[in-house]
């Protein structure tokens, strides 16, 4: 049995996640209908591959932004700003 993180049930956010997925599915239905459910599995795998690349790309964008924020915070600390020691 795995220990729960202190103070919060990690599954407490599940309903919000499921609702966000449902909203996205409804938006897809509005835009494209339900035809994805009839696509061959190889086409769906291709869609998943493209989504995985998109996630990785967005992760890289976020990583670059976080690095810039980190570097800015370090510059402020060196200049004697908040949090400097």
N, C-alpha and C positions, 0 to 999 in steps of 0.2 A: 504494500500500500504506500502511495506517495504522499508526502506531507504537503499540506496546503500552505501557500504563502501567508505569512502573518497578516491578520486583519482583513483579508478579503478573499472571497470565493472566486477563483478564476473563471468559473462558469456563470457568474452573475451577469456578465455582459452578453451571454449567448442570445437572449431574446432580442437585444438591439442589433446584434450581428445578423440574426436570421431575418429580421425586418428589413435591414439594409439590402440583403441579398434578394428578398422578395420584391422590393422596390425596383432593383436593377433588372430582375427578370420581367417585371411588368413593363418597364421602359423598353426592353428588348422586344417584347411581344408587340408593343405599340409600333415600334419602328420596323420590325422584320417579320412579325407573325410568329407562328410556332414551328416554322420549317426546320429549325435547328434540330428538333427532336427526330426528324426523319433523315438527317444527313448521315452518310456513311461514317463509321468510326474513324477512318483514316483522315477525313476532313476535320472532324472534331479534334483529333490529335494535333493536326496542323494549327488549328485555332489556339489550342492550349500552348503549343510551342511559341506562337507569336505573342501570346499574353505573357508567357514566362520571360521572353526577351524584353517586353515592355516593362514588366516589373523590375527586372534587373537594370534597365536603363533609367527608370525613375529613381531607383535606389542609388544609382551613381550620381544623379543630379542632386539628390538630397545629401549624399555623402560630401559632395563638393561644397554645398552650402554650409553644412555643419563644420567642415574644415575651416572655411573662411570665418565663421563665427568664433571658432576655437582660437584661431590665430589673432583675431581682433581682441578677444578677451585677454589673451597673453600679452598683447601690446599694451593694453590698458593697465594690466598688472605691473608691467615693467615701468610704466610712466607714473606709478603710484596711485592708480585709480582704485575704485572699490575692490575689496578683496585682496589687495596686494599685501604681501608680508614683508 
